[in-house]
Each structure stands twice: as C-alpha cells, then as structure tokens.
Amino acid sequence: MRTVLDDGLIYEILSVVEEIPEGHVATYGQIARLIGRERNARLVGKVLSNASWYGKYPCHRVVNHAGRLVPGWREQAGLLEGEGVSLKDSNHVDLKRYQWNCE
C-alpha cells in the first residue's frame, strides 16, 4: 500500500523537526516513530529534501540512524557545529551525545 503524501502529513513531519532543540539531532526513523509511522523513515527524508518549499525549518538537525550527515550537503556540518554539535568524524554526529531524547 502506497502512502499518500499530502500537506497534512508534510506539516506533521515538519512540526516535529521544528521541535528538535538547538544543539541536538534526531534521526529520520525517530521522526517517523513520533508521527506514528515508524516504517516511513525514507518518507521523512523525502519531505525534508523539499522542506524549503514550506518555510524555514531546522532540517540540518536530522541525520540517519548511524548519525551520518546528508551526503552532498556541505553546509550541514557547519550549521550543527555552530549550535555546539561536534562531529565524530567529517560525516557523523555522535548520537549517544547529541541525540534528542524525546521518546
């Protein structure tokens, strides 16, 4: 069964992203669980890749399940570091230290 992507679902995802505190990160899967769609982490990623169409959201605070930054988005590391999130290496956030504890 295919998921229908409508504005209500998009804003539901973006409202969770908006709640991620400065200096913390969340994973795509974590956001999917918070909106009751635990198997839709990729859907979250798709929505975030087009989030600028809907306004300004702190999408730089979202990483994959291993803490990896978005490939090809060079500014993400700088935005996170500007909020006090240091990287383990050039492509990964330490989730044990910086993951948003919201669940």
ChimeraX commands (.cxc) that place a marker at each C-alpha (Angstrom):
marker #1 position 0.00,0.00,0.00 radius 0.5
marker #1 position 1.44,3.35,-1.02 radius 0.5
marker #1 position 1.49,6.30,1.34 radius 0.5
marker #1 position -0.25,9.38,0.04 radius 0.5
marker #1 position 1.90,12.43,0.67 radius 0.5
marker #1 position -0.36,15.36,1.43 radius 0.5
marker #1 position 0.17,18.73,3.04 radius 0.5
marker #1 position -1.16,17.48,6.38 radius 0.5
marker #1 position 1.49,14.76,6.58 radius 0.5
marker #1 position 4.21,17.11,5.38 radius 0.5
marker #1 position 3.40,19.67,8.07 radius 0.5
marker #1 position 3.17,16.91,10.69 radius 0.5
marker #1 position 6.74,15.89,9.86 radius 0.5
marker #1 position 7.97,19.49,9.73 radius 0.5
marker #1 position 6.33,20.32,13.06 radius 0.5
marker #1 position 8.39,17.56,14.71 radius 0.5
marker #1 position 11.56,18.83,13.04 radius 0.5
marker #1 position 10.76,22.30,14.36 radius 0.5
marker #1 position 10.74,20.89,17.91 radius 0.5
marker #1 position 14.31,19.49,17.78 radius 0.5
marker #1 position 16.24,21.65,20.24 radius 0.5
marker #1 position 19.33,23.57,19.19 radius 0.5
marker #1 position 22.43,21.51,19.92 radius 0.5
marker #1 position 20.66,18.19,19.33 radius 0.5
marker #1 position 19.85,15.94,16.38 radius 0.5
marker #1 position 17.11,13.45,15.57 radius 0.5
marker #1 position 17.08,10.57,13.10 radius 0.5
marker #1 position 14.68,10.07,10.21 radius 0.5
marker #1 position 13.36,6.94,11.93 radius 0.5
marker #1 position 12.87,8.77,15.21 radius 0.5
marker #1 position 10.74,11.40,13.47 radius 0.5
marker #1 position 8.76,8.68,11.70 radius 0.5
marker #1 position 8.04,6.99,15.06 radius 0.5
marker #1 position 6.96,10.29,16.61 radius 0.5
marker #1 position 4.29,10.77,13.94 radius 0.5
marker #1 position 3.10,7.16,14.24 radius 0.5
marker #1 position 4.67,5.94,11.00 radius 0.5
marker #1 position 7.66,4.00,12.27 radius 0.5
marker #1 position 8.31,2.32,8.91 radius 0.5
marker #1 position 8.44,5.56,6.93 radius 0.5
marker #1 position 11.92,6.96,7.63 radius 0.5
marker #1 position 12.53,7.35,3.88 radius 0.5
marker #1 position 9.33,9.34,3.57 radius 0.5
marker #1 position 10.64,11.70,6.24 radius 0.5
marker #1 position 13.84,12.13,4.23 radius 0.5
marker #1 position 11.87,12.87,1.07 radius 0.5
marker #1 position 9.81,15.52,2.84 radius 0.5
marker #1 position 12.90,17.14,4.33 radius 0.5
marker #1 position 14.65,17.27,0.97 radius 0.5
marker #1 position 11.86,19.63,-0.16 radius 0.5
marker #1 position 11.21,21.39,3.15 radius 0.5
marker #1 position 12.31,24.78,1.84 radius 0.5
marker #1 position 9.11,24.87,-0.24 radius 0.5
marker #1 position 7.13,25.08,3.03 radius 0.5
marker #1 position 9.19,27.53,5.04 radius 0.5
marker #1 position 12.31,27.62,7.15 radius 0.5
marker #1 position 12.87,24.52,9.29 radius 0.5
marker #1 position 15.98,23.24,11.10 radius 0.5
marker #1 position 16.40,20.23,8.79 radius 0.5
marker #1 position 20.14,20.30,9.43 radius 0.5
marker #1 position 19.35,18.70,12.80 radius 0.5
marker #1 position 18.21,15.45,11.16 radius 0.5
marker #1 position 20.67,12.62,10.42 radius 0.5
marker #1 position 20.40,8.95,9.54 radius 0.5
marker #1 position 20.29,6.09,12.07 radius 0.5
marker #1 position 24.10,5.97,12.27 radius 0.5
marker #1 position 24.47,9.74,12.74 radius 0.5
marker #1 position 25.61,10.30,9.16 radius 0.5
marker #1 position 25.11,13.73,7.66 radius 0.5
marker #1 position 23.26,14.23,4.38 radius 0.5
marker #1 position 25.64,13.37,1.50 radius 0.5
marker #1 position 26.41,16.42,-0.61 radius 0.5
marker #1 position 25.01,18.97,1.83 radius 0.5
marker #1 position 28.25,20.69,2.81 radius 0.5
marker #1 position 26.60,23.35,4.97 radius 0.5
marker #1 position 25.02,20.84,7.37 radius 0.5
marker #1 position 28.22,20.22,9.35 radius 0.5
marker #1 position 28.83,23.95,9.79 radius 0.5
marker #1 position 25.25,24.59,10.91 radius 0.5
marker #1 position 25.48,21.83,13.51 radius 0.5
marker #1 position 28.90,22.92,14.72 radius 0.5
marker #1 position 27.55,26.45,15.06 radius 0.5
marker #1 position 25.00,25.05,17.53 radius 0.5
marker #1 position 27.67,23.24,19.56 radius 0.5
marker #1 position 27.30,19.80,17.98 radius 0.5
marker #1 position 30.77,18.41,17.33 radius 0.5
marker #1 position 31.31,15.67,14.79 radius 0.5
marker #1 position 32.93,12.27,15.46 radius 0.5
marker #1 position 34.49,12.45,12.01 radius 0.5
marker #1 position 33.79,14.53,8.92 radius 0.5
marker #1 position 30.45,12.81,8.24 radius 0.5
marker #1 position 28.99,11.63,11.55 radius 0.5
marker #1 position 27.41,13.06,14.70 radius 0.5
marker #1 position 27.86,11.21,18.00 radius 0.5
marker #1 position 24.26,10.12,18.60 radius 0.5
marker #1 position 24.99,8.98,22.15 radius 0.5
marker #1 position 25.94,12.53,23.00 radius 0.5
marker #1 position 23.66,14.68,20.83 radius 0.5
marker #1 position 20.52,12.71,20.00 radius 0.5
marker #1 position 17.31,14.41,21.08 radius 0.5
marker #1 position 15.77,12.45,23.93 radius 0.5
marker #1 position 12.10,12.97,23.22 radius 0.5
marker #1 position 10.61,9.50,23.33 radius 0.5
marker link #1:1,2 radius 0.2
marker link #1:2,3 radius 0.2
marker link #1:3,4 radius 0.2
marker link #1:4,5 radius 0.2
marker link #1:5,6 radius 0.2
marker link #1:6,7 radius 0.2
marker link #1:7,8 radius 0.2
marker link #1:8,9 radius 0.2
marker link #1:9,10 radius 0.2
marker link #1:10,11 radius 0.2
marker link #1:11,12 radius 0.2
marker link #1:12,13 radius 0.2
marker link #1:13,14 radius 0.2
marker link #1:14,15 radius 0.2
marker link #1:15,16 radius 0.2
marker link #1:16,17 radius 0.2
marker link #1:17,18 radius 0.2
marker link #1:18,19 radius 0.2
marker link #1:19,20 radius 0.2
marker link #1:20,21 radius 0.2
marker link #1:21,22 radius 0.2
marker link #1:22,23 radius 0.2
marker link #1:23,24 radius 0.2
marker link #1:24,25 radius 0.2
marker link #1:25,26 radius 0.2
marker link #1:26,27 radius 0.2
marker link #1:27,28 radius 0.2
marker link #1:28,29 radius 0.2
marker link #1:29,30 radius 0.2
marker link #1:30,31 radius 0.2
marker link #1:31,32 radius 0.2
marker link #1:32,33 radius 0.2
marker link #1:33,34 radius 0.2
marker link #1:34,35 radius 0.2
marker link #1:35,36 radius 0.2
marker link #1:36,37 radius 0.2
marker link #1:37,38 radius 0.2
marker link #1:38,39 radius 0.2
marker link #1:39,40 radius 0.2
marker link #1:40,41 radius 0.2
marker link #1:41,42 radius 0.2
marker link #1:42,43 radius 0.2
marker link #1:43,44 radius 0.2
marker link #1:44,45 radius 0.2
marker link #1:45,46 radius 0.2
marker link #1:46,47 radius 0.2
marker link #1:47,48 radius 0.2
marker link #1:48,49 radius 0.2
marker link #1:49,50 radius 0.2
marker link #1:50,51 radius 0.2
marker link #1:51,52 radius 0.2
marker link #1:52,53 radius 0.2
marker link #1:53,54 radius 0.2
marker link #1:54,55 radius 0.2
marker link #1:55,56 radius 0.2
marker link #1:56,57 radius 0.2
marker link #1:57,58 radius 0.2
marker link #1:58,59 radius 0.2
marker link #1:59,60 radius 0.2
marker link #1:60,61 radius 0.2
marker link #1:61,62 radius 0.2
marker link #1:62,63 radius 0.2
marker link #1:63,64 radius 0.2
marker link #1:64,65 radius 0.2
marker link #1:65,66 radius 0.2
marker link #1:66,67 radius 0.2
marker link #1:67,68 radius 0.2
marker link #1:68,69 radius 0.2
marker link #1:69,70 radius 0.2
marker link #1:70,71 radius 0.2
marker link #1:71,72 radius 0.2
marker link #1:72,73 radius 0.2
marker link #1:73,74 radius 0.2
marker link #1:74,75 radius 0.2
marker link #1:75,76 radius 0.2
marker link #1:76,77 radius 0.2
marker link #1:77,78 radius 0.2
marker link #1:78,79 radius 0.2
marker link #1:79,80 radius 0.2
marker link #1:80,81 radius 0.2
marker link #1:81,82 radius 0.2
marker link #1:82,83 radius 0.2
marker link #1:83,84 radius 0.2
marker link #1:84,85 radius 0.2
marker link #1:85,86 radius 0.2
marker link #1:86,87 radius 0.2
marker link #1:87,88 radius 0.2
marker link #1:88,89 radius 0.2
marker link #1:89,90 radius 0.2
marker link #1:90,91 radius 0.2
marker link #1:91,92 radius 0.2
marker link #1:92,93 radius 0.2
marker link #1:93,94 radius 0.2
marker link #1:94,95 radius 0.2
marker link #1:95,96 radius 0.2
marker link #1:96,97 radius 0.2
marker link #1:97,98 radius 0.2
marker link #1:98,99 radius 0.2
marker link #1:99,100 radius 0.2
marker link #1:100,101 radius 0.2
marker link #1:101,102 radius 0.2
marker link #1:102,103 radius 0.2
view
